[in-house]
Amino acid sequence: MSTGGSIITEIPVIINDEKKVLNAKPNEILLDVLRREGYFGVKRGCSEGNCGSCTVLFNGTPRKTCIMFVGQVKDKEIFTVEGLGTRENPHPVQKTYATNGAAQCGFCIPGQIVSAVALLEKNPNPSVDEIKSALDGNICRCTGYVKQIEAIQQAAKIIQEGKK
């Protein structure tokens, strides 16, 4: 089937531990396809890869979906904020963001959370500077990042205690 000069293709991918087949033009922006598939935690902010509101984990690494083509994810793994935890059993980062008041408007929070999760998976006891570096690609216009840093530090402690 042809649309606008591009052929719609079946693109196998794993999203939030679930095997899926995305029907999309390989040159479509990944952000648009994810939102069309119902992953609304992936937000459109700048469309230039600067703000981080569209960040997902792509094979374990934070990536900005507004500057990725869906064809790049063939046979790869993606985690959105929706796949990190549930309302009943949130990921420690999700929980501490909520309990510490780390979100104001909330628009940037999904991208921050997946970036924080990637950091804590690689470095379970990050310094404040390492946390700031991990959040560097996530712009928040509402806060000074203090509550987010505290939430990530608290999540690190919870994760470490859970491993004992």
C-alpha positions in Angstrom: 0.0 0.0 0.0 1.4 3.4 -1.0 0.8 6.7 0.8 2.4 9.9 0.1 5.2 8.3 -1.8 6.2 6.0 1.1 5.2 2.4 1.6 3.6 1.4 4.9 5.7 -1.4 6.3 5.3 -3.9 9.2 8.0 -3.0 11.8 8.5 -5.6 14.6 9.4 -4.1 17.9 9.2 -4.8 21.6 7.4 -2.0 23.5 7.2 -2.3 27.3 8.0 -6.0 27.2 5.3 -6.7 24.6 6.0 -7.8 21.1 4.3 -5.6 18.6 4.2 -4.9 14.9 3.9 -1.3 14.0 2.3 -0.5 10.6 4.1 2.7 9.5 6.2 4.3 6.9 9.8 3.7 7.9 10.5 7.5 7.6 7.7 8.5 10.0 8.8 10.1 13.3 8.8 7.6 16.1 7.0 10.0 18.4 4.0 10.2 16.1 3.8 6.4 15.8 4.0 5.8 19.5 1.3 8.3 20.2 -0.9 6.8 17.5 -0.4 3.5 19.2 -1.6 4.9 22.5 1.6 5.7 24.4 0.6 9.2 25.5 3.4 9.5 28.1 5.6 10.3 25.1 5.1 14.1 24.7 5.6 16.4 21.8 7.6 19.5 23.0 10.2 21.0 20.7 10.2 18.5 17.8 14.0 19.1 17.6 15.5 16.8 20.2 16.1 19.6 22.7 13.5 19.4 25.5 13.4 15.7 26.3 9.6 15.4 26.8 9.6 12.6 24.1 12.3 10.5 25.7 12.0 6.7 25.9 14.4 4.0 26.7 15.7 2.6 23.4 17.6 -0.6 24.2 18.2 0.7 27.7 19.4 4.2 26.6 17.4 7.4 26.8 16.6 8.5 23.3 14.4 11.4 22.0 11.7 10.0 19.7 11.0 13.3 18.0 14.3 12.9 16.1 14.1 9.2 15.4 12.5 7.4 12.5 10.3 4.5 13.3 12.3 2.4 10.9 15.3 2.7 13.3 13.4 0.6 16.0 13.0 -2.6 13.9 13.6 -5.6 16.1 14.7 -3.3 19.0 13.3 -2.7 22.5 11.5 0.5 23.7 10.3 1.4 27.2 8.0 4.3 27.7 7.0 5.7 31.1 3.9 3.5 30.9 6.0 0.4 30.9 8.0 1.2 34.0 5.3 0.5 36.6 1.6 0.5 37.3 -0.6 2.7 39.4 -0.7 -0.1 42.0 3.0 -0.9 41.7 4.9 2.1 40.4 8.6 2.1 39.7 10.5 3.6 42.6 11.3 6.7 40.5 7.7 7.2 39.7 6.7 6.8 43.3 9.3 9.2 44.7 8.5 11.8 42.0 4.9 11.7 43.2 5.6 11.6 47.0 8.3 14.3 46.8 6.2 16.8 44.7 8.7 16.6 41.9 6.1 17.4 39.3 4.2 20.6 38.7 2.6 20.8 35.3 3.9 17.2 34.6 4.6 17.7 30.9 8.4 16.9 31.2 8.1 14.3 33.9 7.8 11.1 31.7 11.0 12.0 29.9 12.7 12.8 33.2 11.6 9.5 34.7 12.9 7.3 31.9 16.2 9.2 32.0 16.4 8.7 35.8 15.6 5.0 35.5 18.4 4.6 32.9 20.8 6.3 35.2 19.9 4.2 38.2 20.2 1.0 36.2 23.7 1.9 35.2 24.7 3.7 38.4 22.7 2.7 41.5 24.3 5.4 43.7 24.7 8.5 41.6 26.1 11.8 42.8 24.1 15.0 42.5 26.3 16.0 39.5 25.6 12.6 37.8 21.9 13.1 38.3 22.1 16.6 36.9 24.0 15.2 33.9 21.3 12.5 33.4 18.6 15.1 33.4 20.5 17.5 31.3 18.5 16.7 28.1 15.1 17.2 29.9 14.0 20.8 30.2 11.5 21.7 33.0 10.2 25.2 32.8 8.3 24.9 36.2 10.9 23.9 38.7 14.5 24.4 39.7 15.1 20.6 39.5 15.7 20.4 43.3 12.7 18.2 44.0 13.5 15.9 41.0 17.1 15.4 42.2 15.8 14.6 45.7 13.3 12.2 44.2 16.0 10.4 42.3 18.2 10.2 45.3 15.4 8.7 47.3 14.5 6.2 44.5 18.2 5.1 44.5 18.0 4.3 48.2 14.7 2.4 47.8 16.2 0.4 44.9 19.4 -0.4 46.9 17.3 -1.5 50.0 15.2 -3.7 47.8 18.4 -5.6 46.6 19.5 -6.4 50.2 
